[in-house]
């Protein structure tokens, strides 16, 4: 049984959904990023989605873009990110770890090498937000050879053929989005139509569905689960909390950040019950 399978089975037995925070590796520094990971796990995160900083994050809005920029300005590389994944896996051996990485990284490193090195570091899944499922065959094959779950996005207004492909090829979970556009809280998230998306994907026997993009409050989490999703992912809201405590490439008040971030994650997790 994979870590995702074990997680969703345990959550279902307790009548809960999953809350999954998104964090950027190396933001604002590798040491601070690891302390933030420990904070969200202690506060109740069921799994992690973690990003690798990239210069052109086309699926991300301004808030997450800032986290990419901070990490890159601090000199964080893909190799640094891999080392952080190894550390997280060593500390949390049973925690599902999903990666969000832009497609240029596997292209430049070579698909088989890329998936193998992240799999060996401890990643359970990899989502490439700029690679649609219709272009995914070589990535899927390389992921499966490395024992890594490929994840694809199910857009809110996707054609049935797209949803069928996402359901057929996503492992671990399916990333459903409630609205078009980029990540962020600048535009309000909406669960309008989400039940239809969930129903359409489930018709094809897909993996559990997590809702992302614009999830910024406990009510959003509760609404997502009520609409049929197995949980929710939140990134920009977390990064906005972090922004208040960051100057340059360091956290100015780690106790304050940990307190506020822990309270937020605890409230988001409570909304899954």
C-alpha positions in Angstrom: 0.0 0.0 0.0 1.4 3.4 -0.9 1.5 6.3 1.5 -1.4 8.0 -0.2 -3.5 4.9 -0.1 -2.8 4.4 3.6 -3.6 8.1 4.3 -6.9 8.2 2.4 -8.0 4.8 3.9 -7.2 6.1 7.4 -9.0 9.4 6.8 -12.1 7.7 5.4 -12.3 5.4 8.4 -12.3 8.5 10.7 -14.8 10.4 8.5 -12.2 13.1 7.7 -10.9 14.8 4.6 -7.3 15.7 3.9 -5.7 19.1 4.4 -2.5 19.5 2.4 -0.4 22.7 2.7 1.8 23.8 -0.2 5.3 25.1 0.7 8.2 26.2 -1.4 11.5 24.5 -0.7 14.3 27.0 0.2 11.8 29.8 1.0 13.2 32.0 2.5 16.1 29.8 3.2 16.6 26.0 3.4 16.9 26.0 7.2 13.8 28.2 7.6 11.8 26.1 5.1 12.5 22.9 7.0 11.3 24.6 10.3 8.1 25.7 8.5 7.6 22.1 7.3 7.9 20.8 10.8 5.4 23.4 12.0 2.6 22.5 9.5 3.1 18.8 10.2 2.9 19.3 13.9 -0.3 21.4 13.4 -2.1 18.6 11.6 -1.1 18.6 7.9 -2.1 15.2 6.4 0.4 15.4 3.6 2.7 17.9 1.9 2.8 19.5 -1.5 6.2 21.1 -1.9 7.5 23.2 -4.7 10.9 23.5 -6.3 11.8 27.1 -7.1 11.7 28.0 -10.8 12.2 31.2 -12.8 9.0 31.1 -14.8 6.2 29.6 -12.7 3.3 30.1 -15.2 0.6 28.4 -13.1 1.3 30.5 -10.0 -0.1 33.9 -9.0 1.9 36.8 -7.4 2.1 35.3 -3.9 3.6 32.0 -4.9 5.8 33.8 -7.5 7.4 35.7 -4.6 8.3 32.5 -2.9 10.0 31.2 -6.0 11.9 34.4 -6.4 13.1 34.5 -2.7 14.4 30.9 -2.9 16.2 31.6 -6.2 17.7 34.8 -4.9 18.9 32.8 -1.9 20.8 30.5 -4.3 18.6 27.4 -3.9 19.1 24.8 -6.7 17.3 21.6 -7.6 20.1 19.7 -5.8 19.4 21.7 -2.7 15.7 20.9 -3.0 16.5 17.2 -3.3 18.5 17.4 -0.1 15.6 19.1 1.7 13.3 16.3 0.5 15.7 13.7 1.9 15.6 15.5 5.2 11.8 15.7 5.3 11.5 12.1 4.4 13.9 11.0 7.1 12.0 13.0 9.7 8.5 11.9 8.5 8.8 8.4 7.1 5.0 7.9 6.7 4.0 11.3 5.5 2.9 11.5 1.8 5.2 14.0 0.0 4.0 15.4 -3.3 6.2 17.6 -5.5 5.1 20.5 -7.7 7.8 21.1 -10.3 7.8 22.9 -13.7 8.4 20.8 -16.8 11.7 22.5 -17.7 13.4 20.7 -14.8 12.7 17.1 -16.0 13.6 18.2 -19.6 17.0 19.5 -18.6 17.8 16.7 -16.2 16.5 13.9 -18.3 13.2 12.3 -17.6 14.4 9.0 -16.1 17.1 10.6 -14.1 14.7 13.3 -12.8 12.0 10.9 -11.6 14.6 8.4 -10.2 16.4 11.1 -8.1 13.2 12.5 -6.7 11.8 9.1 -6.0 15.0 8.0 -4.2 15.0 11.3 -2.2 11.5 10.3 -0.8 8.9 12.0 -3.1 5.7 10.0 -3.5 4.3 12.0 -6.4 5.2 14.7 -8.9 2.8 17.2 -10.5 4.1 19.2 -13.5 1.5 22.0 -13.8 2.6 23.0 -17.3 2.4 19.5 -18.7 -1.2 18.6 -19.6 -2.3 15.0 -19.6 -2.5 14.9 -23.4 1.3 15.5 -23.5 2.0 13.3 -20.5 2.9 9.9 -22.0 6.7 10.1 -21.7 6.5 11.6 -18.2 4.0 9.0 -17.0 6.3 6.2 -18.3 9.4 7.6 -16.6 7.4 8.2 -13.4 6.2 4.6 -13.3 9.7 3.2 -13.9 10.9 5.2 -10.9 8.0 4.2 -8.7 6.7 7.8 -8.5 3.0 8.7 -8.8 2.3 11.1 -11.7 -0.4 13.7 -10.8 -2.4 15.7 -13.3 -4.7 18.7 -13.0 -8.5 18.4 -13.7 -9.7 21.8 -14.7 -13.0 23.1 -13.5 -14.5 23.2 -17.0 -12.5 20.4 -18.6 -13.8 18.4 -21.6 -14.8 14.8 -20.7 -11.8 13.5 -22.7 -9.4 15.5 -20.5 -11.1 14.3 -17.3 -11.0 10.7 -18.6 -7.2 11.1 -19.2 -6.6 12.7 -15.8 -8.5 9.9 -14.0 -6.7 7.2 -16.0 -3.2 8.4 -15.5 -3.1 10.2 -12.1 -1.9 8.1 -9.2 -2.0 9.0 -5.5 -4.6 11.8 -6.0 -6.1 14.1 -8.7 -5.6 17.8 -8.4 -8.9 19.4 -9.2 -9.2 23.2 -9.5 -12.4 25.1 -8.9 -11.7 28.0 -11.2 -9.6 28.9 -14.2 -6.5 31.0 -13.9 -3.4 30.8 -11.6 -2.9 30.0 -7.9 -3.7 32.7 -5.4 -6.2 34.4 -3.2 -6.5 37.5 -5.4 -9.5 35.8 -6.9 -12.0 34.1 -4.7 -12.2 30.3 -5.0 -15.5 28.8 -5.9 -16.9 25.4 -5.5 -19.5 26.1 -8.2 -19.4 23.2 -10.6 -16.9 21.2 -8.4 -19.4 18.5 -7.6 -19.8 18.0 -11.4 -16.1 17.8 -11.8 -15.8 15.3 -9.0 -18.6 13.2 -10.3 -17.2 13.2 -13.9 -13.7 12.1 -12.7 -15.1 9.5 -10.4 -17.0 7.9 -13.3 -13.7 6.9 -14.7 -12.4 5.3 -11.5 -10.0 8.0 -10.6 -7.8 8.5 -7.5 -9.1 10.6 -4.6 -9.6 14.2 -5.5 -8.0 17.2 -3.8 -9.2 20.7 -4.5 -6.7 23.5 -5.0 -6.4 27.1 -6.3 -7.7 29.9 -4.0 -8.3 27.7 -0.9 -7.7 30.2 1.9 -10.2 29.6 4.7 -11.7 26.7 6.7 -15.0 27.4 4.9 -13.4 26.7 1.6 -12.1 23.4 2.9 -15.5 22.4 4.3 -17.2 23.4 1.0 -14.7 21.3 -1.0 -15.3 18.2 1.0 -19.1 18.8 1.0 -18.8 18.9 -2.8 -17.3 15.5 -2.9 -13.6 16.1 -2.8 -11.4 14.1 -0.5 -9.5 17.1 0.7 -8.0 20.5 -0.1 -4.6 22.1 -0.9 -3.7 25.6 0.2 -0.6 27.5 -0.7 -1.0 31.2 -1.3 -2.8 31.7 2.1 0.1 30.1 3.9 2.7 32.1 1.9 0.9 35.3 2.8 1.3 34.5 6.5 4.9 33.8 5.9 5.4 37.1 4.1 4.6 39.0 7.2 7.6 37.5 9.0 10.2 37.5 6.2 12.8 40.1 5.3 15.2 39.3 2.5 16.1 35.6 2.9 15.4 35.2 6.6 12.5 34.9 9.0 12.6 37.8 11.4 10.3 36.3 14.0 10.2 32.5 13.8 8.2 32.0 17.1 5.5 34.4 15.8 5.4 32.8 12.4 5.2 29.3 13.9 2.3 30.4 16.2 0.3 32.0 13.4 1.0 29.3 10.9 0.2 26.5 13.3 -3.1 28.2 14.2 -4.1 28.5 10.5 -3.2 24.9 9.7 -5.0 23.6 12.7 -8.2 25.5 11.7 -8.0 24.3 8.1 -7.5 20.7 9.3 -10.4 21.0 11.7 -12.6 21.9 8.8 -12.0 18.5 7.2 -13.9 16.8 10.0 
